[in-house]
């Protein structure tokens, strides 16, 4: 069990998008440049959504214009519709990430349209990006359960994955949008997904809403998944669970991987330093544990009484 | 993978022992009675340590005298030395739990003596409890790493387990005292331990200090472990990691187990209710996630805009 793990950093998109305090564009750029330097080969930088819907990310174009592009790193933008795709292309993103919930209720609440309407938009977006030097990924949101509808049948999830592939979309993300997944379910769905999407194009996106984020990563890894989204400091969250934690925490995941002998290509010390600076940017404590406790190998002085 | 999981609740011992605010004896008794009613077959109630060393648990005898003993539930006390064992017997505990760190430095800091001196004490305690209607368990503290010394060789851990068994001690706990374990290490050590201790007498005690608590449970369960310590609300902590979380959280573990189809015999709704009352007792927020987010099956109303 020593295959490397590819971690895509999503804090500046999935984390910052729900922060009530606006993170200044210059701070976003500084953080993304530091994440590039820490070794990420994939960073989800921002989202080309309506500035009214998500004011926290209204500076997506300026951020893409301001960051230093590290050779070999793929800078991704979330794109909700064809208009967003045009803005993303103008900002020279390397990859667009499209999102549609498998739950119709969630997609209407989150995207303001039916899943079928989302899929029609995806077809248009694929026309828009044709010939451009940009790769494509699409996310199945609520793939492990919907906070309104509950369980989502695996057959329905897989049908959506097949629709993505039929549109020519290269990468697929299975997202546990509100942290409802469990390790048994994860193992089953990852096994099914890997039958149609190769491991190097399948991403698992877990939230730690109910404390199972890293247990789900472990289960997915055992089932053959190798790509994971994570957010520095465990930023992110769920509007329906006040006080609940957000995305799985990047530095906690990296610490786990390294302790298990799994390479990530990431500089854990740098990540811990960046995570410790997050409260200054967002104005509150963040859920990540390793930034508080230190790495397992960071030893403590022996108490004097001993 | 449907073997039941046996969870021993340790919040009133491993949790309360480090709380700066004293939890009143009557509140402790009420909580333990509610935990009994929620279905626990094992509860680590308190500790017969020096009241000067751990004033938070100075009422151990009163608590044991006040609780309602549910038939079939084993009420355990931690006991550091022969004097504590005598007090535990007088309080009619069902089981004594002895603790010695595999790290000499940690045992001196934690127990004020060398591991050899601890083991001599254990031999005396086994004499003391001979003939009494009390079972015995012993914990290998820092079994997955010491915050002062670092890695602890598995051979050394196993040698300590063998010494416990040679003394006639029935149960063995492997404790990740400061949350340094990782899933690969857990799988290896559990596999070795199960070669000499049957699953029904081996307990794993994990802390969530670096966010890996439930991932380590998952790994231990896959390796054949079936008994786990956990603390309501994730109480507990590590004096060397300010802000770090404590024991793995009982209700988060129970939620994970039930979602995976693993029985625990516990009433999750009751546990969530008890956890939500903890901040009133201890005066601060607690780390558990399910008590904040609700169970995965607790659905939310659809937002009006949808």
Interface residues (C-beta under 8 A of the other chain):
Chain A: X1 X105 X108 X109 X112 X145 X147 X148 X149 X150 X179 X180 X182 X183 X184 X185 X208 X209 X210 X211 X212 X213 X214 X215 X217 X218 X219 X238 X240 X241 X242 X243 X244 X245 X249 X252 X255 X256 X259 X260 X261 X285 X288 X289 X290 X292 X293 X294 X296 X297 X299 X300 X301 X302 X303 X305 X306
Chain B: X1 X105 X108 X109 X112 X145 X147 X148 X149 X150 X179 X180 X182 X183 X184 X185 X208 X209 X210 X211 X212 X213 X214 X215 X217 X218 X219 X238 X240 X241 X242 X243 X244 X245 X249 X252 X255 X256 X259 X260 X261 X285 X288 X289 X290 X292 X293 X294 X295 X296 X297 X299 X300 X301 X302 X303 X305 X306
